[in-house]
Amino acid sequence: MQMLPEFMRLEDVYLLLREFKEVCPMMHFLHISIEVVRMKLISFTLKDSVKHWMYDLVANSVTS
């Protein structure tokens, strides 16, 4: 978890996604696809106002 990048501003979104895609494959979970790992871990990269934005999303509105 400490290896995950932190996302605080919209300007950094492409850098965050690039770093996130590099780090996620390093985390191995039995019988869990990399897509599921990414969906579960992305919220841990969000900080400050971006985290608040995520909490304001309607339940089940993010599916991919």
RADAPE-V69188 format. One record per residue. N is the residue number from 0. PSI is psi in whole degrees, -180 to 180 (none if undefined). D_FIRST is the distance of its C-alpha to the first C-alpha in Angstrom with 2 decimals. Layout:
BEGIN
n | psi | d_first
N | PSI | D_FIRST
N | PSI | D_FIRST
END
This chain:
BEGIN
n | psi | d_first
0 | -33 | 0.00
1 | -21 | 3.78
2 | -16 | 5.33
3 | 137 | 5.51
4 | 163 | 9.03
5 | 135 | 10.70
6 | 115 | 13.82
7 | -22 | 16.66
8 | 148 | 19.85
9 | -30 | 21.45
10 | -22 | 22.64
11 | 9 | 19.22
12 | -42 | 18.64
13 | -38 | 19.63
14 | -43 | 17.58
15 | -49 | 14.42
16 | -39 | 15.36
17 | -48 | 16.20
18 | -41 | 12.97
19 | -43 | 11.00
20 | -26 | 13.52
21 | -37 | 13.12
22 | -41 | 9.43
23 | -43 | 9.59
24 | -17 | 12.41
25 | -15 | 10.67
26 | 116 | 9.00
27 | 130 | 12.19
28 | 131 | 13.40
29 | 132 | 17.13
30 | 25 | 19.33
31 | 125 | 16.78
32 | 159 | 17.40
33 | -31 | 15.08
34 | -42 | 16.45
35 | -41 | 15.38
36 | -46 | 11.76
37 | -45 | 11.97
38 | -37 | 13.84
39 | -35 | 11.54
40 | -19 | 8.31
41 | -35 | 10.52
42 | -25 | 11.19
43 | -12 | 7.88
44 | -17 | 9.02
45 | 137 | 12.42
46 | 162 | 13.97
47 | -131 | 17.57
48 | -28 | 20.29
49 | -38 | 18.23
50 | -42 | 16.38
51 | -40 | 19.94
52 | -44 | 21.22
53 | -42 | 18.83
54 | -23 | 19.95
55 | -8 | 23.51
56 | 148 | 23.40
57 | 139 | 25.70
58 | 137 | 24.23
59 | 20 | 23.82
60 | -18 | 24.66
61 | 120 | 21.70
62 | -8 | 22.30
63 | none | 21.06
END
